[in-house]
Amino acid sequence: MATPAQPVSDMLPKLEQVRQACLADSSQYVQVVPGIVPILQGAQAVDVRRWGADFIAEAFATPALQGHQKEQLISDTVMSLLRGMLENPNEDTAVVKSAVQASASIYPYVFRRVISHPDLALVWRDMTTIKINILQRIDSSALATRVCCIKFLQKVVQVQTPGVISDPRRPEHNETSIALVPRNHPLLPLANLEAETSGILDRLLSVIQENSTDPLLVDPTMNCLAVLIKMRPPIQAKILQTILNYNPLRAASGPMTTRLIVVIKSLQRTTRALLRYVLRIFPQHPLAEKIDTYLRRLQSSTTTVFTQAQSLKRPAESADGFDDAKRQKLEPVRKFAPMPPPPNTYAQLFTLIDNQEFQQFDVKILPEEVVCLISSALMQHIDSKSLDEAIEEVQQRFQRIQDAAKPVNAGEEDDDYDPEALSGAEAAAQSAQTGELLPQPALDLGPFELPKPLPLSESELAMLSEQTISHVFETALSSEKNPSLSRQKLGINRLAGSTNDRDSWLTVMIRLATRAPAGLDLVVDVQLNGDTELIKPETELSTTMQGAHVPNRIRRLLFDYVLDDWKHRLSLGITWLTEEWYADKVQVAGTTNSDAPTTKASNATPNYDYWSTQLFETLVPRFDKDDFRLLIRFLAELPSLNRNILAQVKTLTRDPATVDICKKAMQYLYLMRPPVRELVVDTMEEIWQEGDSEVKSTMGQLLTKWRPGFVERAVEQTKQEAEDTRTFPNGVKDEDVEPAASNQAVA
């Protein structure tokens, strides 16, 4: 690595190599940043300081680096480097801008690290000094630096405002906010932080409150306020009231110049876009009616302002009293995309654009009412002249297709025929038509076969299988985001590809994983057992083994997809496990009825047992006291229950908050699923024996009803064991002492 003693011309290329290496592999930031900060602290050249500020800003802003890794990069040296860049009165403007940008990116991670490490007083002191410095610069710095300062203020308000705690049991996944700060934190007093946040928010809103007409400040402020409105509901009302009091057309009172028109359009479009965004993400917001009224009034005022501005224009008067004739404004000739050569379809006849994305869109996936609504809206706003041109173009195309389809009469003479008037291309075309009319000898063509493709290697087969699985799964996820697709609940007898929605594609994935590889595991087992009659050639063995790997990859994708939002995708998980159980039963039934040797039991369901246990084992820690309906539904709709699943239900008694839902689940299974009653009661016995007094009291009520006498026998046995294990201080039992005492008496 370069040293500070080297000249700038030698340092910058090496530093740029380091930067490119980190951009290629983000994990290298963890090693590079601690080593390069001391070099940047001693750098005197402006180019090196600019590079250093940009590099630090990139390191803490890149999304490729995880949040906990960015927290590890925070140190006294990094904070002192940023503080020195901002406190230097003669610092370069580009360096200050990048330092402010880096501070905006680093602030949430510093705040989160100080929450968990109260001993980092030096780091928090530097961060506080940087915050004060940036607040002083927001009114006096260059425009680019002020924009970065606005982003820093937004980060401070977002971090120091209470956020939503999605899961108290997993704090690493919760958003950084003041809600994570303990009340007795030595470095982060809640009262001071709340007061500071209120003042910074007022400073951020001052740009809007003062009705600023500078779009370079209003636009970034509006963008930052959009983030705060979405992420911090407690301050939504204050921000929206400020925006509703803002008048983006305030500058229209003066003479309308070209620059002023552009400024007004920018301000009103930004304001309108922000308020429409709020109505889209919060359609039931209490201020929705006021926002809608404001938007209508803004639209009307904007139309009035620009209509008046156009009416004030008048033609310039000629100096000599005579106006020169002005040239007519020629409208551009409308050009349509050429039609491909015949044969043509109706779609090609009416396609007048050359946009391939629009041409590939299948309009059949849209409901009829949506198509009618779009068509009626377009017909009301379409230009009549453009429509006439399009109709004329289609008529000309149709006429050309009809002319080309007319048969050529060779015996008919053309009086207007002039050989000298034909060009070379026309003569060649006429010669070709004449040649087609001549009798052609019959050609006896043999059968044509395409060459067989080259065999795929195991690595190529694995790569293509992975690409196919990923493509189908991405198609399913993209169809989930399309709200226009209807979703019909057709049950297990539905056709997998009957519709183009998410359920159809996921059904295809599930059945590829469960039904397509049926029998492959059996063939592999027979091969490994050495049966020479069923062993396939060596070239097919690897393909069979690879075919068994593809379903497991699909199963893993389905497993992760269900867990990602398990409360809303529990139906999909039940459907998948039901298909696994059905496929296992069908496969086992087929192998049992056949003459082929098998090592599997007649009732074995290997795939169902494994994946149902894995899924339930992962879901159990996520159940809380309000999820008893989901737990009962999951246990009720599973096609088969085994000891492994009930053993996971048993673990719910370890948490006092989930003992009640475990009891309800056991009651439901005993009453509604008679085949597993004995298994349920056995599991309850284990719970009673392993649980504490509260668990014994809860489960004892059910055991007394469903297995009479068990609780009394267990209590009596416990008392007997306690009496039998009574010992002396040295640990010797009573029965071990009595023979020794009698022997001493005899002696």
N, C-alpha and C positions, 0 to 999 in steps of 0.2 A: 504494500500500500504506500501511497505517496506520503512524504513527510513535509512539514511546514517549511523546511529549508529549501525545498525545490522551487524553481521558478513556476510562475502561473502557467506558462505555455506547456510545461511538462505535467503539472498537476491536473489540469482540466480534462485532458483525454483519459487519464486513468480514473478520475472521479466519474466521468461519463460511462466508462466501462462498468464501474461498480453499480451505477444507476440502472443500466440496461440489464445487468445480471439480476438485480432485485426485481425489476419489472417482469423478467422472465420467470423467476421463482420467488414468490413473495415470502417464503419461509426464511430467506437469507436476510431479511430486514432485522430479524432478531439478533444475528451476529454482527451485521454491518453497522447498525446505528450506534451501539455502545462504543465501537472502535473509531468511528469517524467523527463523533461529536467533539472530542478533544482537539482534533485537527482544525475543525471549523472555529473553535473558540480562539485559537491563536492566529487565524487567518487575517491578513490585512488587505488583501486584494479584493476589490469590489466584485469581480467575477466569481471568485471562490465563495464569498458570502452570499451572493445571489444563488449560486448552485446549492449551497447548504440549506438556505431557507426553503427553496423549492423542494429539496430532497426530504426535509423533515415534514413539510406539508403533505407530500405524496405518501410518506410512510404511514401517517396517522389517518389519512383519508381513503386509502385503498380499501375496497371491499373484499379483496382477496385475503387479507390478514384478519384472523379471528380477533374478537374483542379481548379475550384473555391474553392473547399475545401482545396486543397493543398496550395493555396494562403493564406487562412485564418490561416494555421499553421505557416506561416513565421512570425517570431518575432525577437526582439533583442536577446532574450535568445538563440534561436536556432542558430542564426548566430554566436553569441559569443562562443557557445559550439563547433561548427565546427572550428572556428578560433583558439580556444585554443588547440584543438587536433592537428592541423597542425603546430602551432608555437612552440609546446613543443619539444625541441631538443632530449629529451630522450623518446619520445613516442614510443609505440610498433608499429611494422611494420604493423600488421593486423589492428590496429586502424587507422593508417594513410591511408591505402588502402581503408577502408570503408568510411573514412571521404572524401576522394577524390571522391569516387563513389557517395556519398550523395551530394556533391557539384555539380557534373555533372547533377544530377537529379533535383536539386533545382534551378539551374541558370535560366532556362526559366521562372519559376514562380516568382522569385525575380525580374527579369527584367520587367515582365508584371505588377507586383504590383507597382514597382517604377514609371512606366509610368503613372498609374492612381493616384498615391499618391506621389507627389513630396516632401512631407514633411518627407519621410522616409530616411533622409540623413544618419542616423546611420546604417541602414540596408545596404544601398548601399556602405558605407565605408567599412563595414566588408566584403561584397562580393568582393570588389576591392582588399582588402588585401589578401583574400583567393585566388583570381585569380593570383596575383603576386607570392604567395607562391607555387602554383601548377606549374607555369611556371618555377620556379627555381628548382623544383624537377624532371622535366621530363628527365634530363640527369644523375642524380646521385642517384635516388632511386632504390629500388628493382624492379625486372622485373614486378611483379604483379602490383605494384603501378604505374609504367610507362605506363602500358596498360590502367589503369584507367585515368591517365593524358591525354592520347591520346583521350579518349572518352570525357573528359572535354573540350579539345580544339575543338573538333568537335561541341559540344553544343554551345560554345561561338561563333564560326564562323557562325553556323546556325542561332543563335538568332540575331547577329549583322550584318546580311546581309539582304537586302530587300527581303521580301517574297511577295506572291500573296495575294491581298486583294479580297477575293471571294465576299463579300457582305459588302459594307461600312455601310449599315443600321443596321447590326448586328455585331458589333465589338467583341462580346463575342465568336463568332464562327470563327473568323479569327485566323490564325496562328501567334504565337508570333514572331515578327521580328522587325527590326529597322524601317520598314515602318510605324509602329504604333506610333513612337515617334514624338511629336510635335517639330517644329523647335526651339521653345523658351523654351525647357525644362531646368530647372535649374540644374538638376543632370546628364542629359544624353546629352551632346553636340554631335551633329551628326558628326562634323569633327573629333573629337578625337576618337569616336567609329569606324568610317570608317578606320582611320589610324591604330588603334589597331587591327582591324579585318584583315587587309592586312598583318600585321606582324605575327599574330598568324597563318594565313593560310600558310605563307611561312615556319614557324616553323613546321607545320604539314606535309608539303610536303618535308621537308628536308630529311626525312627517305627514300623517293623514289628518290630524287635528288642525294643523296650520294650513290645510288646503294647498299643499305644495303643487306647483305646476312643472316640476322637473321630473320627467319620466325616468331618468337614470337613477333617481332615488325612490320614487314611488313604486316602480315595478318590482325591484328586489324586496322592498318592504312588504308589498302585497304577497309576494311569493313566500316570504317567511311567515307571515300571518296565516297563510293557508295551512302550513304545517302545524302551527300552534292550535288552530281551530280544530283540526282533526285529532291531534294527539292529546290535547289538554282541555277536556270539557269544562272544568271549573272557570276558565277565563274566556269561554266562547262568547258569552253575552256582552262582556265589556268590549271585546274586539269588534263584534258585529255592530254594536251600537255606534262605535267610532266610524266604521266604514259606511254605515247608512247615513251618517251626517256629513260625509265627504261629497264634494261636488266636483267631479272631474271636468266639468264644462265652465269652470269659473273664469278661465282665461279667455273665453269666447266673447267677453264684453268689449275687448279692444278690436282694432283693425285686424282682419283675417289675412295673415300672410301664409305663404306656403309652409314655412316652418311651424307656425302656430296650428295649422290644420293637422299636420303630422303629429304634433304633441297632443292635441285634443283627442285624436283618434286612438293614440296609444294609451292614454289614461283611461278613457271610457271603456276600451276593450279589456284592459287588465282588470278594471273594477267589475265589469260584467262577467268576465270569466271566473273570477273568484267567487262571486255570489252564486253563480250557476253551479259551481263545484260544491258549494255548501248545500244547496238544495238537492243535489244528486246524492250526496253521502248522508245527509240528515233530512230526509223528506218530511219527517214529523217534528221538525224543530219548532219551538214556540215562536220564533221570529220568522217563520217561513212566509206567513202572509205579508209581513212588512217588507221582506226581501223581494217578494214577487211584485208588490206595488212599486217599490223603488226601481226595479228593473224596467217595468213598463214606463214609468215616468222618465227614466234615463233614455230609453229608446225614443220616446216621443220628443224629448228635448234635443237629442242628437240630430234627429231628422229635421227639426225646425231650424237648428243652428246652421246646418250645412245647406239647407234649401235657401235660407236668406243669404248665405255667403255666395251661392251661385247666382242669385238674382241681382246682386250688386255688381256683377261683372258686366262691362259694356265694351263694345269695340272701340279701339283707339281711333281718334279723329285724324284725318290726313292734314298735313301742314299746308298743302297747296289747294285744298278743297276738292281734290279729285282722288277717289279711292281706286287703287289698282285692283284689277280682277283677281280674286283669290282662287287658288286651285281647289278643285273639289276633293273632298276627303274620300279616298277610295277604300271601300271596305275589303278586307282580306277575303280571298277566295277560299271557301270552305273545302277542305280536302278530306276525303274519306279513305279508309284503309282499303287496299285493293282486295278483290275476291280471289281466293286461290283457284288454280286451274280445275276444270271439271274432272270427274263428276263432283257435283256440289250438293250439299244438304240444305235444308231450310234454315238451319242455324247459320250457315255461312252466307246465305242469301241476305239475311237481315242483320248481320254483324257489320257495323260501320266503323268500329274502332279497332285499333291494333294493340290494345292493352291485354297482354297475355293473362294477367291475374284475373281481370274481369271475365275473360273468355272461359277460364277454367272453373269459374264459380257455378255450382249447380243450383239453379233457382228452384229446383223441385223440393229442396229441404225447407223452403219457407212455407208457412201456412198460407192458405188461399186468402184469408182475410188480411194478412199483412201485405200480400202482393196487390190486392185491390186498393188498400189504403195508400201504398206508395204510388201506384199508377195514377190514382185520382189526384194526389197532391202534385205530381209532376205535370199532369196535363193542365193544371191551373196556372203554373208558372213557366211553362215552356214557351219559347219564342216561336211564333207562327211561321216566320220566314225560315227558321232553321228546320222546322218540321216539314215544310214544303220541299226544301232541298233534300232532306233525307228520303222523303217519299219518292221524289223524282229519281234519286240515285238507285233506290230499290227497283223502280220500274225499268230503268235502263238495264240493270243487271238481269232482271227476269227476261227482258226482250233479247238480250245477248244469248242467254241460255236457250231460249226457244229457237233462235236463228241457228245456233250451232247444232241443235237436235234435228233440223229439217233434213230429209234425205236428198242427196244430190242426184239429179236426173242426167245421165251421161248423154242420152240421145237428144236432149233439148239444146238448141243453139242459142247463143246470146248475141243479139244484134249489136250491142254496145261494146262488144269485146274488142280491145285494141292491144295487140301483143306488145307494141312499143311502149304503151303506157304503164305496163306492169313493172313493178320494181323486182329486185332479186328475191326478196323475202316472199312477195306474193306469188311469184313464179314458182318458187320452191314449194309453197303450200299447195298450189294448184297441181303441181306434178305429184305431190304426195297423195292428194285426193284421187287423181287419175290412177295411180298405182294401186290404191285400195280397191278400185272397181274391177281391176283385172282379176281373172281367176287365179287363185293361188294353189299350189300343190299341197296336198294333205301331208301334214307332218306327224309321224308316229313317235310321240314323245313317251319315253319310259317314266316310271315312277321316280319322283324326286324326293330325296330325304335330306334333311339338314344334318350336317356333321354333328356327331355326339360331342358334348362338352367334355373338357378335360376333367379328370377326377380331382376332387377337392382334398386338400390335406386337412389334418385335424385342426390346425391353427386357423386355416381359412374357414372351415366349417363352423368353428367356435365364434369367429368374428362375425360371419354373416348371420348366425343365429342370434347373437347379441344385438346386432343392428335391427333385425326384424322385430325382436321383442320390444326394443326401445321405441321403434316407430309405431307399432300398434298401441303401445301404452300411451305414448304422447298423443296419438289420435283420440284415445279415450278421454284423456285429460282436457284436450282442446274442445271436444264436444260437451264436456261438463260446463265449460265457461260460456257456451252459447245458449242464452235463455230462450231463443226462438224454437229450439227443438222440444217437441212434446215427449214426455216420459210416461209411458203406460206401464202399469204394474200387471203383468200377464202371468206371473207365477213361474213354476219350474218347467211347465210344458211350453214355454214361449220358444220361438225361433231365435237363435242367437243373433242373426243378422237381419231381423225383420224391420228394425228402425235404425236410424243413424245417431242415436243418442249415446250417453255414457254407459247406460246399463247394457246395451247391446254389445258394445265393444268389450266391456269387462266380462260379459258372459262368454264371448269368444276367447278371451284370455284364460278364463277359468277352465273352460272345457278343453283348451289346448293343453293345459297343465294336467288335467285329471283324466281325460278320456283318450287323447291322442296317443300317449305312450303306453296304453294298456297292453300288457304282455311282455314289454321289454325287460322289466326287472326279472321276470321268470326265466327268460332266455338267458340272461346274464348269469343267474344263479345256477342254471343247469350247466352252462359252459364251465363255470368255476368248479362245479362238482365232478367234472371229468366225464360226463356222458358223451360218448363219441357219436351217438346217433343224432343228437340235436345240435352238436357244435357246428357253427357256421364257419365259412372260410375266414382266414386271418384278416382279409381286407374288410370284412363286414363287422368284425368284432369291435373295432374302435368306433365305427359309426353307431353301433348299438349303444355303446357306453356313452357316447356324446349325446345321443338322443335322450338318454335318461337324465342328462345334466340340464337340458333346456327346460323341462317342466319345473325343476327345482329353482331355476333362475326366475321363472314366472311366479312361482309361489313366494319367493322372497320379495319380489316387487309388490305383489298383492298384500303380503304381510306388512310391509312398510307403509303402503298406501292406506290401509285400514287404521293403523296406529297413528297416522298423522292427524286424523280428525275422527277418533274412534266413536264419539258420541253420535255423530251424524252418519257414520259409515258402518255402524254395527250390522245393519241389514245385509250389506255386501259381505261382511265377514261370515255371517250365518249362511248366506247363499253359497259362499266358497266352501265352507266346511261340509255343508250338505252334499255338494257335488263330490267332494273328496270321499265321503262315506259311501255314496252311491257307486262311485267308480271302483272303490275297494271291494264292495260287495259283489258287483258284477264280475270283476276280474277273478275274485276267489271262487265264485260260482262256476265260471268258465273253466278254470283249472281243475276244480274238483270233479266236474263231469267228464273231463277229457282223460285220455289214457296217459298223458304226459306225467312224468314223475314230478312231484312238488314237495317242498319242505315247509310250506305255510299251513297254518291251521285253518280249518274251514270257516271260522268266525273272525279271522284276523283282518284288521283294518289298519295297516301300518302307517299309511300317509295321513289318514284322519287322526289317529291317536297322537302322532308326533306334532302335527301342526295345530290341532285343537289345544293340546297341552301347552305348546309354545305361546299361542295367542292368549290363552287365558292366564298363563303365568305372567305375561307382560301386562295384562290389563288389570289384574288384581290390585297392584299397588296404586292404581289411579282411581279406584272407586272410593267415594266418600259417602257420608251418611245420606246424601240426597240422591244417590244413584242406585237405590235399591230396585227401582223399576227396570233400569237397564240390566242389572245383574239377573233379575228373575226372568226377564225376556231372553237373555242370552242362554241361561240354563234351560229354559222351557223349549226353545226352538232348536237346540242342538239335537241332531238325530240320535246320538248315543252318548251316554255318560259313563265314565270309568273312574277308578280310584284316584288316578292322577289329577283329574279335574276337581273332584271333591276334596282332595288334599290341598289344592290351592284355595278352595272356598274356606277351608279350615283356617288358613293363615289370616283371614279377616278378623279373627278373634284376638289377634295380637294387639290390635289398636282398639281402645275402648270405644272410639267413635263409630266403628264399623261392626261391633258385636251384634247390634240389633238387626242390621241388614243380613248378616249371616244367619241369624235365627229365622228371619222371614223367608230366606231362600230355602232353608231346610224344611220349613213348614210347607212351602209350595211344592217342593219335590216329593215330599211324602204323600201329600194329598192328591196331586195331579199327575204324578208319574209312578204308578204302582210297581213297574218292573225294577225300580231302583230303591225300593223302600228299605230292604235289608242293608244295602250299601249306605244309605243315608243314616240309618240308625247306628251302624258300625262307626261311621265317621263322627257322629255326635258323641258316641262313647269315647272316642279318642280325644275329642275336644274337651269333654268333661274331665278326663284324666289329666290332660296337659294344662288346663286353664287354671286361672286364679279363682278366688272365691266368687267374684262377680260373674265370671263365665260359668262356673258350676251352678250358680243359682239360676242363671238364664236357661241353660241347657237342661238342668235337672227337671224343670217343669215339663219339658217335652218328653224326656226319657221316662219319667214316671207314668206318662200316659201311653207311650208307644212300646216301651220295654219294661213292664212292671217288675219291681224287685231289684233292678240293676243298681240303682242309687243306694238302696239299703245294703246290698251285698258289698258294694265298693266302699261305703263308709265303714262297715264292719271290718272289712279286710284291711283298711288303712289303720284302724285302731289296733287291730291285732299285730300288724307289722310294727307299729310304734311301741307296743308293749314288748315284742320280741327283741327289738333292737335297743332296749334300755341297757346301758353299760355303766361300769364303774369309771372313776376318773382316769384310770390307766387304759381304758378302752376294752376291758375284758368283760364278756357277757356273764350273767348270773349262772347260767348252766355250766359254763366253763370253770367257774370258781368252786362250785359245790363238791365235785369229786376230789379236788385237791385238799379241801378242808377236811373231808372225811378221812383221807389218807393220813393227814397229820394227826388226827385224833387217835387212829389205830396205832400209829407209831408211839 
